[in-house]
C-alpha cells in the first residue's frame, strides 16, 4: 500500500520499486494479495492443514473490504496504516485459532 501510494514520486526521483514497475497494475496486486489470504486459508482448512478455528479471521472481512474499496478508488493515503493493522489483527486471530 505504501509503495503504490508513492509510485509517482518514486518514478520522479528514479526509484525502482515493484509498484513503480507494475504501474497501474500495482493496486490489483495489492487487492489480489488481500483476497488470497482467505483463499489460501480456506484451502488449508479444506485440506485439514489448519483447524476450523482459524476462521476467526473472517471477522476482519469488513476491514479488508474497506481496504479493497479504497485501493480500487486509488485512495492510498491511510491505506498503509490500515494494512499494518489488518496484518497484525489477522496474525493474532490466526494464532488464537491455532492455539484453540
N, C-alpha and C positions, 0 to 999 in steps of 0.2 A: 504494500500500500504506500509506503514511504517513497520507494523508488518511482512508482507510477506517478505520484504527485509531482515529483521533481524532474520528469522527463524533459520538459522544455528547457529548464535551467541547466540540466546536465548536458544536453546537446549543445547549448550555447557556450559552455566552457570546455567542450570536447571530452567530457567524462563519458566513459563507456560502461553502461550498466545493462543488465538483461532487459530491463524495462525500456531503455533507450533503443536497444536493438530490436525489440518487438514492436515498438511504436504503439499504434492504436490497438494492437492485439494484447498488450500487456494487461489491460484491465480484464480481458477474457481469461487470461491465465490465472489471474487472482481469483476470479469467480469460480473457475474450474477447480482450483485448489481447495477453496472453501467447500464446495459441493462434494469433492472427493473424500473429505474426511468422513462424512456419513456413509458414502458408498462403500468405502473400504471397511469401515467399521461394521456395516451391515453384512458384508461378505464374510468377514471374520467370525461374526456371530453365527451365520448360517453354517459355516464350516466347523463350528464349535471350537474355535480357537480363542474366542473371547466369550466371557459369560454374558448372559442376557442383562445382567445388572448394569453393565457398562452403557446401556441405552439411556441411562440417566442424562447423558449429554444431549438428548433430544430437547431438554428444557432450554437449551441455548438456540434453538431454531429461530425464534423471533429476532434475536440479536443478529444472527447470521443473515436472515432475510433482509434486515435493515442495511447491513453492510453490503450485501449484493446490490440492493436497490441504489445505494449511494455510489457504488463503483460504476454501475451501468450509466448513471447520470453524470459521471465524471466529477463527482463531489468527493475529492480525496483529502480535503483539509484536515479532518479529525479522524480519518479512517485508520491511520496507523495506530493511534491510541486504542481505538475500538478493536483492532485486530490483536493487539497485545493483550487486552483484557479478555477477549474471546479465547485466545490461546491458553491463557492461564486458567480460566474457568473450565475449559474443555479438558485440560490435563488433570485438573483437580477432580472433576466429576468422573473421569475415566479411572483414576486411581482409586477413588472411593468404590466404584463399581467392581474393580478388581479385588479390592480388599474384602468386599462382602462375599 
